[in-house]
């Protein structure tokens, strides 16, 4: 998955393991609980493919951002790939563009 590392942060996460997470099929709160129970993982690196998220279309941007914040609060770094302009604009308005890293493919 090394192609998913953005150029600006590749040294920072080179040793980290990226795990894909599908917010359509998993409960972010349950994942957050699991992350908190596993102290061996210092800062999990999670990748969310926003282009494939059905919940983004059905439940909206606020739902997705809420789920992402739950995961972030549990200590995970979140990498968003295929984030459309609407999601990026919302993250910008909410001042979260630096909280969630975006990957341009």
Number of C-alpha atoms within 10 A of each C-alpha: 8 10 9 16 19 16 9 7 10 14 11 9 14 11 8 14 14 19 14 14 16 18 20 13 10 10 12 22 15 12 15 18 13 12 19 16 11 9 9 9 14 12 15 19 19 19 20 21 16 19 13 15 17 14 16 18 11 9 10 12 17 13 14 20 18 12 17 24 19 18 23 20 12 20 17 20 20 23 24 20 18 16 19 10 9 10 19 17 14 15 18 12 10 10 10 15 15 9 14 17 17 20 18 11 8
